[in-house]
Amino acid sequence: MFVKLFNLLVTGLTLFSILAACSTAAQVPTPTPTAVPVNPTPLSSRVTLTYITFREDGSSPRYTITVQTPRLTGSEDERVIKFNERMNEVIQGEVNYFRENILAHMSSPPITSGSFLDVGYTLVYQRGDIWSLKFNFVGYSDGAAHPFHYSLTMNYDLEQGRKLSLDDLFVEDSGYLKTISSYCIAQLSKRDIGFFGGFEQGADPTSENYRNWNIANEGLLITFDEYQVAPYAAGPQTVTVPYSELKSLINQQGPLVVVLR
């Protein structure tokens, strides 16, 4: 009897040892979570606005094209690449238009010293994710009475990687164009520029008339190209619409919230 009990005890201990060993082998240590590196620095703080220069000269017909293209450096983020591509597209579109619609119709030899196109830009505003640039174009068509000037603007949210529209700034169906137009007309009418000599329609509340706008520190900067609201001699006109005039119309979840802080 004693021997039988002893054998049972030994057998039980052996089975316990085997089960314990299996249990230990089956336990897989829980890996320590690895923290994903997060860059707390906003994208706009990691980049620097520089520019690329370009010059092209031709002799038949005679012409010169000079360009400064804005470019962000300091990051390979796809949003930065997209920004740079967009800036290049804007300028190349105008350069191609100059080649195809002006140079293509020039005579050789030239009537004067030839044609030219000069492209530059101004950083009007940058804060947080918002970048607001104004492109300035000055050109001349050989034989013309005088050079021409015009502008294009770009307001860009770098964090979202997209161009902003005026609609993004204001409450939907707020009629913001009428408010902006009324303010601009009031300001233009005070200037000795011949505004009421047939140029009033250039300040009517249409998207086309207010296509050139910039977010600025003091307000919304509106640019009217030459001949739009005044004769050539008066030159392009700009009006800054104070944010206080637009306060009730501003989208409180929109881009201007950063500006108004």
Helices and strands as residue ranges (DSSP letters): H 2-26, G 43-46, E 48-59, E 62-73, H 78-101, G 103-105, E 115-127, E 130-140, E 148-157, E 162-163, H 166-169, H 176-188, G 200-203, E 213-215, E 219-224, G 232-234, E 237-242, H 243-246, G 247-249, H 256-259
